[in-house]
Each structure stands twice: as structure tokens, then as C-alpha cells.
Amino acid sequence: MSKIRIALIEDHDLTRVGIRTALLQKADIEVVGEAANAAEGLKMLKMVQPDIAIVDIGLPDKDGIELTREVKSTANGQQLLTKVLILTLRDNKEAVLAAFAAGADSYCMKDIKFDNLLEAIRVTYNGNAWIDPAIARIVLQQAQQNPQKLESAFVDTKTIASNPDYVDNLEGIQPYTLTERELEVLQLIVEGCSNAVIAERLYITVGTVKTHVRNILNKLCADDRTQAAVRALRSGLVG
């Protein structure tokens, strides 16, 4: 089984060492690089090209949001495929939305429990967004207040440019396209519940939840759970 290759970009030595030490205890994770600032971090990412970069938002030379933007952009014909997991003390709306607009894949608070950090890493590695429950409330509140603005943080502008009916199609999603069970799962996704919590709430297995989530993403043409939640709120599928 291939390991999840992680790089750490964090200026606080104790925090970085603590995360590295904890991650190295897991057989399916490998820490392949570390950096204490954005400049060194970007060079390191280009060299080792990890699966996931855990990035502190408050770096000394450049904030993690700008670094994320650079990681996600094409530089010199080379586009990094590294996913970015933001780790921060900031839970204000501006920082959260700016991070996702820059292309961050997941967003965690620094006081996150280690088991939850592991879940965030694995969810991110599998191509989905993981959002700290405290952050999820901010994201979903913004979705309810201004869903089109938030949607732009998750949708590539090329998608809209190449498909002018995109927004109309989104607003035309009908409840009957999802089964009753899928709507129940979608409601819990919107509330920020993990697969394990959804399974417990609905008295089904985690495997069954994963199947429902996959079907929901396909039907809503969403890339991840967060995008599905935004589209569900915007289209009125859930409240």
C-alpha cells in the first residue's frame, strides 16, 4: 500500500515537530519535507511534490493563502498536483473564504484533535474537502447569505466559461433527482457531519454512507462534500 506523502510548512518549531512526530507513528503516512517559511516551502514542494502540504496560514514571509495560490497556479509550465490542507488559528470568515478561493483543499484549526487531523489528511488525499466543524459553520452561513460568491471559490472559472448554462443548470436541480435517503445524507453533510456520524445517525454502515455520498456528488456534479453542500443550499434541496 502506497503511503500518503506529507510536507509540513510551519514556522513554529514545536508545532511542526509535534505534528511530524505524531504523523510518523502512522504506517500509512510519510513526512517527506519540512519548511519554516513560504519561500523555502514552495521550493521544497516543487522538489519533493508531496501528496499533501500542511500549510500554516501565518507564515513569516508570506501568508499561507498566497502560498496556496502559488502552489495551485502553473509556474514555468509546471503545475503542482499537491493538495493543500490549511492549518490555522484564524476562524474568521475572510480568512476562510480567501483560503478556499486561493485553492485550498481543506481547512483545519490548530487545536484540532490528532485523530481528526488524520481524518482530514485521508479525506483530502482521497480528493474531498475536509473542513473543521467550526469552519464549516462559517462556510455554510456564507452559502446561505451569498451562495453564488461562495460557489466561485469551488468552481473553476473555465467550467463556467465553457458552459454558460452552468448556473441555470445548478439552480434547476430538483429534489426528485435524489432518493429520500440521499436527501437525508445530504442534509447531514450540510450540517458538517462526517461519514461516521452520518452512519450513526441513520443506522447504516460507513460503507453505505460512502456510496450515498458518491451518488450525491455525481447527481449534483460536485467535486467534493463542501461543493455539494453549497449547491444543495443554493438550489433549495435542503435548508
C-alpha positions as CSV (number, residue, x, y, z in Angstrom):
1,M,0.0,0.0,0.0
2,S,1.4,3.4,-1.0
3,K,1.9,5.9,1.8
4,I,0.4,9.4,1.9
5,R,3.4,11.7,1.4
6,I,3.1,14.8,3.6
7,A,5.1,18.1,3.6
8,L,4.9,20.5,6.6
9,I,5.2,24.3,6.1
10,E,5.0,25.8,9.6
11,D,7.2,28.4,11.2
12,H,6.7,27.3,14.9
13,D,9.3,24.7,15.6
14,L,7.4,23.0,18.4
15,T,4.2,22.8,16.4
16,R,6.0,21.4,13.3
17,V,8.0,18.8,15.3
18,G,4.8,17.8,17.2
19,I,2.8,17.2,14.0
20,R,5.7,15.4,12.4
21,T,6.3,13.1,15.4
22,A,2.6,12.3,15.6
23,L,2.3,11.6,11.9
24,L,5.4,9.4,11.8
25,Q,3.6,7.0,14.2
26,K,1.1,6.1,11.4
27,A,2.3,3.4,8.9
28,D,0.3,4.8,6.0
29,I,1.9,8.3,6.3
30,E,5.3,9.5,5.3
31,V,6.7,13.0,6.1
32,V,8.8,13.9,3.0
33,G,9.7,17.5,3.7
34,E,9.6,20.5,6.1
35,A,10.0,24.2,5.8
36,A,9.7,27.2,8.2
37,N,8.6,29.8,5.7
38,A,6.8,30.2,2.3
39,A,9.8,30.7,0.1
40,E,11.6,27.6,1.4
41,G,8.2,25.8,1.4
42,L,7.5,26.4,-2.3
43,K,11.0,25.3,-3.3
44,M,10.6,22.2,-1.2
45,L,7.2,21.4,-2.7
46,K,8.5,21.7,-6.3
47,M,11.3,19.4,-5.4
48,V,9.5,16.6,-3.5
49,Q,6.0,17.0,-4.8
50,P,4.1,15.5,-1.9
51,D,0.5,14.4,-2.0
52,I,-0.5,16.9,0.7
53,A,1.1,20.1,2.1
54,I,0.0,21.1,5.6
55,V,0.4,24.8,5.5
56,D,0.3,27.3,8.3
57,I,-1.7,30.4,7.3
58,G,0.5,32.8,9.4
59,L,4.0,32.3,7.8
60,P,6.6,35.0,8.5
61,D,7.4,36.0,4.9
62,K,4.1,35.4,3.1
63,D,0.8,34.1,4.4
64,G,-0.4,30.6,3.7
65,I,-3.2,31.8,1.5
66,E,-0.8,33.4,-1.0
67,L,1.4,30.4,-0.9
68,T,-1.6,28.2,-1.6
69,R,-2.4,30.4,-4.6
70,E,1.1,29.9,-5.9
71,V,1.0,26.1,-5.4
72,K,-2.2,25.9,-7.3
73,S,-1.1,28.1,-10.2
74,T,1.0,27.0,-13.1
75,A,4.6,28.2,-12.8
76,N,7.1,27.8,-15.6
77,G,4.8,25.2,-17.2
78,Q,4.8,23.1,-14.1
79,Q,1.7,22.7,-12.1
80,L,1.9,21.0,-8.7
81,L,-0.6,18.3,-8.0
82,T,-0.1,18.7,-4.3
83,K,-3.3,19.2,-2.2
84,V,-3.2,21.9,0.4
85,L,-4.5,21.5,3.9
86,I,-4.5,24.8,5.7
87,L,-3.8,24.7,9.4
88,T,-4.5,27.9,11.3
89,L,-5.7,29.7,14.4
90,R,-7.9,32.0,12.3
91,D,-11.5,31.2,12.1
92,N,-12.8,34.5,10.7
93,K,-14.9,34.5,7.6
94,E,-12.5,36.5,5.4
95,A,-9.6,34.1,6.0
96,V,-11.7,31.0,5.4
97,L,-13.2,32.2,2.2
98,A,-9.9,33.6,1.0
99,A,-8.2,30.3,1.6
100,F,-10.7,28.3,-0.5
101,A,-10.7,31.0,-3.2
102,A,-7.0,30.5,-3.4
103,G,-7.5,26.8,-4.0
104,A,-7.1,25.2,-0.5
105,D,-8.4,21.7,-0.4
106,S,-9.1,21.5,3.4
107,Y,-9.1,23.8,6.4
108,C,-8.3,22.8,10.0
109,M,-7.9,24.7,13.2
110,K,-4.7,24.2,15.1
111,D,-6.5,23.0,18.2
112,I,-7.8,20.0,16.2
113,K,-7.5,16.6,17.8
114,F,-4.9,14.4,16.2
115,D,-7.5,11.7,15.2
116,N,-9.4,14.4,13.4
117,L,-6.3,15.7,11.7
118,L,-5.6,12.1,10.4
119,E,-9.2,12.0,9.1
120,A,-8.7,15.4,7.4
121,I,-5.5,14.1,5.8
122,R,-7.1,10.9,4.5
123,V,-10.2,12.7,3.3
124,T,-8.1,15.3,1.5
125,Y,-5.8,12.6,0.0
126,N,-9.0,10.9,-1.4
127,G,-9.9,14.1,-3.3
128,N,-12.5,15.6,-0.9
129,A,-12.5,18.7,1.2
130,W,-12.3,18.4,4.9
131,I,-13.5,21.4,6.9
132,D,-13.1,21.8,10.6
133,P,-16.7,21.9,12.2
134,A,-16.0,25.4,13.5
135,I,-15.1,26.5,9.9
136,A,-18.0,24.6,8.3
137,R,-20.4,26.9,10.2
138,I,-18.8,29.9,8.6
139,V,-18.8,28.4,5.1
140,L,-22.4,27.3,5.3
141,Q,-23.5,30.6,6.7
142,Q,-21.9,32.3,3.8
143,A,-23.5,29.8,1.5
144,Q,-26.9,30.8,2.8
145,Q,-26.2,34.5,2.6
146,N,-24.4,34.7,-0.7
147,P,-24.1,31.2,-2.3
148,Q,-23.0,32.5,-5.7
149,K,-20.0,34.2,-4.2
150,L,-19.0,31.0,-2.3
151,E,-19.6,28.8,-5.3
152,S,-17.0,30.8,-7.1
153,A,-14.4,29.6,-4.6
154,F,-15.1,26.0,-5.6
155,V,-15.8,26.2,-9.3
156,D,-13.1,26.7,-11.9
157,T,-13.9,29.7,-14.0
158,K,-13.1,27.7,-17.1
159,T,-16.1,25.5,-16.2
160,I,-18.4,28.5,-16.3
161,A,-16.8,29.9,-19.4
162,S,-17.1,26.7,-21.4
163,N,-20.7,26.1,-20.1
164,P,-22.8,29.2,-20.0
165,D,-25.8,27.2,-18.8
166,Y,-23.9,26.1,-15.7
167,V,-25.6,28.4,-13.3
168,D,-29.1,27.8,-14.7
169,N,-28.5,24.0,-14.5
170,L,-27.4,24.4,-10.9
171,E,-30.5,26.3,-9.9
172,G,-32.7,23.8,-11.7
173,I,-31.7,20.8,-9.6
174,Q,-34.8,19.1,-8.5
175,P,-35.3,17.1,-5.2
176,Y,-36.6,14.1,-7.1
177,T,-33.2,13.6,-8.6
178,L,-32.0,12.3,-5.2
179,T,-33.6,9.5,-3.3
180,E,-35.1,10.1,0.1
181,R,-32.1,8.5,1.8
182,E,-29.7,10.6,-0.3
183,L,-31.5,13.8,0.8
184,E,-31.2,12.7,4.5
185,V,-27.4,12.1,3.9
186,L,-27.1,15.5,2.1
187,Q,-28.8,17.3,5.0
188,L,-26.2,15.8,7.4
189,I,-23.4,16.8,5.0
190,V,-24.7,20.3,5.1
191,E,-24.6,20.2,8.9
192,G,-20.9,19.3,8.7
193,C,-21.2,15.6,9.8
194,S,-18.5,13.1,9.0
195,N,-19.3,9.7,7.3
196,A,-19.0,8.0,10.7
197,V,-21.5,10.4,12.3
198,I,-23.9,10.1,9.4
199,A,-23.7,6.3,9.7
200,E,-24.5,6.5,13.4
201,R,-27.4,9.0,12.9
202,L,-29.0,7.0,10.1
203,Y,-28.2,3.5,11.5
204,I,-26.4,2.4,8.4
205,T,-22.8,1.4,7.7
206,V,-20.0,3.8,6.8
207,G,-19.6,1.9,3.5
208,T,-23.3,2.6,2.7
209,V,-22.7,6.3,3.6
210,K,-19.8,6.5,1.2
211,T,-22.0,5.0,-1.6
212,H,-24.7,7.6,-0.9
213,V,-22.1,10.4,-0.8
214,R,-20.6,9.3,-4.2
215,N,-24.1,9.2,-5.7
216,I,-24.9,12.6,-4.3
217,L,-21.7,14.1,-5.7
218,N,-22.4,12.6,-9.1
219,K,-26.0,13.9,-9.2
220,L,-25.1,17.4,-8.1
221,C,-22.0,17.4,-10.4
222,A,-20.0,18.3,-7.3
223,D,-16.3,17.7,-6.8
224,D,-16.5,17.3,-3.0
225,R,-18.8,17.5,0.0
226,T,-18.4,21.2,0.5
227,Q,-19.3,22.0,-3.1
228,A,-22.3,19.6,-2.7
229,A,-23.4,21.4,0.4
230,V,-23.2,24.8,-1.3
231,R,-25.2,23.6,-4.3
232,A,-27.8,21.9,-2.1
233,L,-28.3,25.2,-0.2
234,R,-28.4,27.3,-3.3
235,S,-30.8,25.0,-5.1
236,G,-33.1,24.7,-2.1
237,L,-32.7,20.9,-1.8
238,V,-32.0,21.3,1.9
239,G,-32.5,24.2,4.4
